[in-house]
Amino acid sequence: MIRFKPGARFALVEPGTLRALADFHDAWVQAFPDVLFVVTAGTDGTHTTKSFHYVGKAWDFRTSGLTVAQLPKLELLRREFQRTHPGWQVLIEKDHGHVEQDGLMH
């Protein structure tokens, strides 16, 4: 099940984004079966002016439930997702992850 942080929402979403989100969730559950997958931002939040968040082509997810020992597995998940989902980019930032279409930075 995909969980959303209170306040996280998608005012609109591209169908490809839903598919990518579902696939990323499934990969997360396989990699981290004991860590909840939580979307922390969709079209909500504050991002750069041209962010794909605002057009339903990006989301953020929580990484705080992972241990330092699990971070290499997160890197493998990131690489595999990008390999199997051309045109999608996964960025691991200080306190969360960000997934977007077309590599637009947020």
N, C-alpha and C positions, 0 to 999 in steps of 0.2 A: 504494500500500500504506500502510495506517495503521500507524505504529510506536508502540510504547509504551515509555516510559522504564522501566528496570528497577525493579520494585516497584510500578509503576502497575497498577491492576487494577480490575475491576468485579466485585464479589461478587454483584451482581444488576444488572439493567439493564432498563428499560422498552423495549418494541419501538420506540416513537417516538424514543427516545434513540438507538438504533442507526441509524435512518433519518436523523436529524438529523446524527449524527456522520459518516455516510457522505457526506451531501450537503455538509457543511462541508469535509470532506477534499477532495472533488472540486473545490469552488470554490477551495480553497487551491492545489491542484495547477495549476489554470488560471492563477491569479494569480501564483504563485511556483513555476514548474516546477523550479527548481534548488535549492529549499529544502525539506528534509525536513519533513513534518508529523509532529510527535511529541506524543502525548498524555502529559501529565506526571502527571495524577491523575484517577481515576474515583471509586470508593467509598472508596479509600484516602486517607490524609493526614489532616491536622487542619484542620477547618473549623468554622464556627459550629454551634451545637447543632441548628438547624433547617435546615441546608444541604441542598439537593437532591442534593449529592454522595452522601450516605448512603442515598438511596433510588433511586439509579441514574438520576437525571434531570439530571446535570450532569457536566461534565468540564473539565479545564484543558489548555491546549496551550502549547507552547514558542514564544516569539517572538524568542528571542535570535539566531536565524539570520538575522533580517531586518536590513537596513541602514536608516539614518535615511531614506534616499531612498525606501525601500519602504513606509514607514509610511502615507503617504496612500493607497496601494493597499490596505493592510490596513483602513483606515477604510472604504473603498468596499466591500470584502468584507463587513465587519461590517454595514453598512447594508443591503446587498442580501440578506444571509442573513436578517436580521430582517424584511425586507419579504416575502420568499418563505416564511418559516417563522413565521407568527403565533404568539404565545405563547412564543417563544424570545428570549432576550436574550444578546447577546455583549458582554462587558466586556473592555476592554483595560487591563490593569493594568501596573504598573511593569516587571515582568520576565516576564509571561506573559499569556495570554488565558484567559478563563473563559466557558463557554457553559452556560446553564441554562434550564430550562423554567419558565414562569410568573413570571419576574423576581424570584425570591427571591434576596436577596443572600447571599453566603457569607461 
